[in-house]
Structure formats: structure tokens, C-alpha cells
Amino acid sequence: MAFSRGARREITDGAELNDVRVGTPIVSHGSLQSPLSGLLFCATCERQMIEMSRLNGRAYGAPCGCRLSPVDALTVERLVFNAVEARHPERLAGPASLDLSSVFREVLAEVRIGGAVDELEFIWST
């Protein structure tokens, strides 16, 4: 199935990652939602990345095959946090900052990740 570069596709349970069947993506419940859920996309093909569980913790994987392996979720989330803190420090002050998922959604439209974990492009909300 071919997708145009501009097309977006939702990822569902049992998504394929590099032609290998991966486990069901982590289901988020309330405040336990992954901070980047729905915001992280592959910079090459623009498909949404999914959160997955690995033996050594959480990761984000690309079902497109553009990346050879999943990226560590905490590393990506920390890099996004640092970028948001540099641009919108007021959003991360006070009790509202406890819900990073909401803060990220307020200031970011999406985050695109390239070949390396630190190759991030931020699309800021207007």
C-alpha cells in the first residue's frame, strides 16, 4: 500500500514495524498517557510513530521502516521537554506542568524525528 508524503495514517493495534510484528501499542489512560502520544512523526515519511514497551523501558517505533530500531522514549521526551522549556518556560511553571501531555499539546502541533534520536524538528502551535 503506497502513501503520499503528505498523507497521515493512524496507527492501530498490531501495527507492523520494519516487517516484524510488534506488540500492541501501549494504551494510555488519563494522566498515564505518554507525553508525545499522537505528536511524534517520522521526518522521512511523515507517519505517526507508536509507543511500545521493550524489556529496557518504553520506546517509540516507526511502522514505516524508515528507522532500523525504535528510539528510547525517555530520551526523546527529555529533548522535547528541553525545547519547550527554552521556548515557553512559563508553561512549565506551576501545577499545570505536572501534565506534560497537555503542555506539549498546547504548544506543539507535532514533532518530527529524523534518523538520529536528537534530529528533531518542532512544529509549534500558532
Secondary structure by P-SEA (a helix, b strand, c coil): ccccccbbbbbccccccccccccccccccccccccccccccccccccbbbbbbcccccccccccccccccccaaaaaaaaaaaaaacccccccccccccaaaaaaacccbbbbccccccccccccc
